[in-house]
Amino acid sequence: MTQSDILLRELDDSGILRLTLNDVGRRNALSEAMLTALGGAFTEAGRDPLVRVIVLAANGPAYCAGHDLKEMTAGRDGPDGGWAYFTRIMTQCSGVMQGIVNCPKPVIAEVTGVATAAGCQLVASCDLAIAADTARFSTPGVHIGLFCSTPMVALSRNVANKHAMEMLLTGDMTPADRAAEIGLVNRTVGTDDLRDAVMEMARKIASKSSMTLATGKRAFYAQREMPLAEAYAYASQVMVDNMLARDAEEGIGAFIEKRAPQWQDA
């Protein structure tokens, strides 16, 4: 399958870009081709002024099964036993996950089926996630002697330590309602209502100033890694810069004048 076949793209008039994992036969595994397609798609979407929100969905019974273990096993055939290949794949995958976080456009995961290992990492890397009530999540590396160390990075930044460790140490499946309870997803809905629920959220976000959204997303991820005083100093400067932006002036003016704002995304 080509990259365009395994990752479908659809941009609607409201600026919502749907990226749909479409390698159903491999359970939407993060193969080399899929990682390349995802990395390119998020880079392009981040630069495209027509894109305001990104929805990451999937076709088939699995949202994403994580790395393609058959492909990775074949990588052991190299003269170094796979060291260079594994290093390249893990670096590429980590780059894609960081690309989602660093993308200036909000990203919503629309989760059906199961999301395991790096597939669970993919969900955790998105800014928001809504799951079908039949979805399930796991970091099952311990079952095969391969601790889910890179999925751990995203997982531990979404849920409390003990919940993350329970998933990582047991490898058990976490049902959708429990995933919502611990903060891995925002909420769950019936399967038939999933797309409508995601699109409702996406349209609400897409109606905001894209400059404001990009400013806020960047600041959110930056400040949470800082000590408290540093975070407040950083966020205060962000607020100052934001207040001087055209859309902040327009938005505040519109609120005072009780009218709808006219965003210029600047």
Phi and psi in degrees as a GROMACS rama.xvg file:
@    title "Ramachandran Plot"
@    xaxis  label "Phi"
@    yaxis  label "Psi"
@TYPE xy
-82.3909  166.754  THR-2
-60.5036  -35.2917  GLN-3
-69.5785  -25.3886  SER-4
-78.3828  -39.3623  ASP-5
-83.5919  -15.4777  ILE-6
-134.818  105.009  LEU-7
-85.7032  147.796  LEU-8
-129.971  135.231  ARG-9
-146.72  118.482  GLU-10
-110.471  123.512  LEU-11
-96.8782  179.096  ASP-12
-69.0366  -18.5379  ASP-13
-90.8596  3.47495  SER-14
87.7146  16.9179  GLY-15
-94.8081  118.378  ILE-16
-97.7725  119.324  LEU-17
-96.6662  117.798  ARG-18
-103.456  123.085  LEU-19
-120.594  116.44  THR-20
-63.2289  128.532  LEU-21
-135.573  27.5509  ASN-22
-99.134  66.7597  ASP-23
-61.356  -38.6142  VAL-24
-61.7283  -27.4954  GLY-25
-106.727  20.8795  ARG-26
56.2088  36.667  ARG-27
54.9938  37.5372  ASN-28
-62.0778  153.398  ALA-29
-84.2814  69.2301  LEU-30
-69.0522  173.227  SER-31
-57.7567  -42.4515  GLU-32
-65.3419  -41.1846  ALA-33
-67.2248  -42.1189  MET-34
-61.5661  -40.861  LEU-35
-64.0967  -43.3282  THR-36
-64.5437  -44.7106  ALA-37
-64.5576  -44.9962  LEU-38
-59.0794  -45.2766  GLY-39
-65.5267  -39.5941  GLY-40
-65.4344  -41.9665  ALA-41
-71.818  -34.3835  PHE-42
-64.2643  -47.09  THR-43
-63.9665  -44.0112  GLU-44
-63.9229  -36.7912  ALA-45
-63.1358  -27.5549  GLY-46
-93.8483  -14.5618  ARG-47
-85.1227  114.732  ASP-48
-66.9665  -16.0737  PRO-49
-79.1693  -19.3297  LEU-50
-89.0261  125.501  VAL-51
-112.391  -33.5287  ARG-52
-143.721  145.877  VAL-53
-116.482  130.801  ILE-54
-109.007  128.402  VAL-55
-108.612  104.537  LEU-56
-113.709  -175.615  ALA-57
-153.443  145.611  ALA-58
-94.6206  153.87  ASN-59
92.1898  178.022  GLY-60
-74.6611  -15.7847  PRO-61
-115.894  134.609  ALA-62
-68.8919  -54.6228  TYR-63
-165.897  126.763  CYS-64
-90.21  10.1723  ALA-65
83.9638  -156.245  GLY-66
-63.8265  150.421  HIS-67
-79.8189  101.179  ASP-68
-67.5432  -30.4662  LEU-69
-66.4061  -42.4324  LYS-70
-64.2822  -41.2191  GLU-71
-69.1431  -36.7951  MET-72
-62.7004  -39.1675  THR-73
-62.4221  -26.8707  ALA-74
-66.9828  -15.8916  GLY-75
-70.4768  -12.4224  ARG-76
-73.1743  -9.12206  ASP-77
-65.8402  161.834  GLY-78
-62.3489  -21.6884  PRO-79
-97.657  12.7432  ASP-80
76.3486  7.21255  GLY-81
110.182  -1.06477  GLY-82
-56.168  -51.0756  TRP-83
-64.6705  -40.9305  ALA-84
-65.4733  -47.9098  TYR-85
-63.4595  -38.9639  PHE-86
-61.0849  -43.9304  THR-87
-65.5379  -43.0227  ARG-88
-66.5021  -44.4482  ILE-89
-66.0805  -37.1933  MET-90
-65.7957  -42.19  THR-91
-63.9081  -45.3565  GLN-92
-63.3508  -44.6559  CYS-93
-61.7119  -35.2676  SER-94
-65.5604  -39.2997  GLY-95
-64.282  -45.1424  VAL-96
-62.7395  -42.1326  MET-97
-68.3884  -30.348  GLN-98
-63.5823  -34.4397  GLY-99
-66.3853  -46.5939  ILE-100
-64.2809  -40.388  VAL-101
-83.1311  -12.4367  ASN-102
-62.0191  131.133  CYS-103
-71.0007  -10.8267  PRO-104
-95.0818  136.692  LYS-105
-59.7814  140.897  PRO-106
-121.495  126.061  VAL-107
-114.572  124.219  ILE-108
-84.2857  129.86  ALA-109
-109.416  99.3236  GLU-110
-103.411  120.442  VAL-111
-118.929  158.081  THR-112
66.1587  -146.534  GLY-113
-106.174  145.619  VAL-114
-127.728  107.675  ALA-115
-120.543  149.748  THR-116
52.7197  -121.648  ALA-117
-65.6649  -17.2496  ALA-118
-71.423  -37.3021  GLY-119
-66.4729  -38.5765  CYS-120
-59.6267  -39.0925  GLN-121
-61.5046  -44.9464  LEU-122
-62.6731  -45.8612  VAL-123
-65.2943  -25.4264  ALA-124
-78.1669  -21.5973  SER-125
-72.5516  154.766  CYS-126
-67.9551  -36.5548  ASP-127
-139.201  158.271  LEU-128
-151.233  132.655  ALA-129
-121.55  132.826  ILE-130
-121.187  148.063  ALA-131
-65.0001  149.152  ALA-132
-69.1526  -6.05692  ASP-133
-98.1383  -2.78401  THR-134
-68.9436  154.686  ALA-135
-141.415  154.137  ARG-136
-135.059  144.562  PHE-137
-161.238  157.885  SER-138
-121.066  81.8165  THR-139
-91.3492  17.452  PRO-140
-55.7679  -32.2667  GLY-141
-61.2283  -22.7198  VAL-142
-69.0674  -24.5932  HIS-143
-118.424  16.0722  ILE-144
76.9801  20.0074  GLY-145
-132.174  93.6607  LEU-146
-58.8882  137.708  PHE-147
-77.4927  69.2296  CYS-148
-70.7978  -42.5494  SER-149
-75.5459  -40.1257  THR-150
-57.498  -30.9917  PRO-151
-56.7704  -35.5337  MET-152
-61.3161  -50.6413  VAL-153
-70.7863  -41.9481  ALA-154
-60.103  -45.6726  LEU-155
-71.4314  -12.1886  SER-156
-94.7737  2.15097  ARG-157
-114.773  -36.1584  ASN-158
-124.626  161.745  VAL-159
-63.3336  156.221  ALA-160
-52.9137  -47.557  ASN-161
-68.5714  -33.956  LYS-162
-68.0847  -42.3002  HIS-163
-63.3594  -45.184  ALA-164
-64.9655  -35.7336  MET-165
-60.844  -44.8035  GLU-166
-65.3733  -42.3054  MET-167
-71.8809  -38.075  LEU-168
-83.4119  -29.3623  LEU-169
-95.9419  -31.5193  THR-170
71.8382  9.18101  GLY-171
-69.7223  155.295  ASP-172
-72.6385  136.358  MET-173
-108.267  118.475  THR-174
-68.2852  163.255  PRO-175
-59.0406  -42.4293  ALA-176
-65.0608  -36.2655  ASP-177
-69.8665  -37.8922  ARG-178
-60.5624  -37.3324  ALA-179
-70.2513  -38.4816  ALA-180
-62.5569  -37.8441  GLU-181
-93.2795  -3.19128  ILE-182
95.6683  10.2018  GLY-183
-72.4019  -33.9121  LEU-184
-127.729  159.606  VAL-185
-71.4413  -45.208  ASN-186
-166.513  170.565  ARG-187
-119.342  152.174  THR-188
-141.145  167.531  VAL-189
-61.9791  149.763  GLY-190
-54.1661  -42.7503  THR-191
-67.9494  -20.1293  ASP-192
-100.29  -2.78702  ASP-193
-60.9748  -53.5733  LEU-194
-60.9036  -41.5887  ARG-195
-63.1129  -40.3959  ASP-196
-65.328  -42.4662  ALA-197
-65.4776  -44.8341  VAL-198
-67.8291  -32.9739  MET-199
-61.4956  -45.1721  GLU-200
-65.3609  -42.7475  MET-201
-61.7533  -43.2551  ALA-202
-65.893  -38.3071  ARG-203
-60.8916  -44.6348  LYS-204
-70.1893  -39.4765  ILE-205
-64.5076  -19.4397  ALA-206
-78.4495  -7.7143  SER-207
-87.5675  168.83  LYS-208
-64.957  124.501  SER-209
-66.7714  -28.8455  SER-210
-63.2706  -44.3621  MET-211
-64.7782  -43.1001  THR-212
-62.1935  -44.5915  LEU-213
-63.9546  -41.0595  ALA-214
-60.8138  -46.7954  THR-215
-68.2227  -41.5068  GLY-216
-63.596  -45.7203  LYS-217
-61.544  -43.1631  ARG-218
-68.1218  -37.9522  ALA-219
-58.6971  -50.4177  PHE-220
-72.4994  -29.5828  TYR-221
-71.685  -47.0117  ALA-222
-69.9074  -28.332  GLN-223
-71.5688  -13.8267  ARG-224
-92.9834  0.188559  GLU-225
-102.572  154.712  MET-226
-61.5731  159.273  PRO-227
-54.3989  -51.5479  LEU-228
-64.0563  -41.1313  ALA-229
-64.9303  -39.158  GLU-230
-63.0136  -43.1916  ALA-231
-66.4383  -39.31  TYR-232
-63.294  -43.9412  ALA-233
-63.8797  -48.4117  TYR-234
-65.4599  -33.9296  ALA-235
-63.655  -40.9899  SER-236
-67.9794  -37.1725  GLN-237
-60.2233  -42.661  VAL-238
-62.6559  -41.2064  MET-239
-60.7816  -50.1148  VAL-240
-61.7389  -39.972  ASP-241
-65.0102  -41.3124  ASN-242
-60.6243  -29.4661  MET-243
-83.0795  -7.23271  LEU-244
-76.1174  152.643  ALA-245
-59.7092  -43.4435  ARG-246
-69.0112  -30.2404  ASP-247
-68.0689  -42.451  ALA-248
-60.3645  -44.8405  GLU-249
-66.446  -44.4153  GLU-250
-63.7531  -43.4693  GLY-251
-66.952  -40.9263  ILE-252
-62.0473  -42.4144  GLY-253
-64.5462  -38.5843  ALA-254
-63.8281  -45.7329  PHE-255
-64.4463  -39.3471  ILE-256
-86.3372  0.239948  GLU-257
56.0755  52.8118  LYS-258
-138.025  166.905  ARG-259
-75.3737  136.375  ALA-260
-72.0501  151.61  PRO-261
-112.546  96.2735  GLN-262
-72.7668  143.176  TRP-263
-112.979  1.21642  GLN-264
55.3433  41.0059  ASP-265
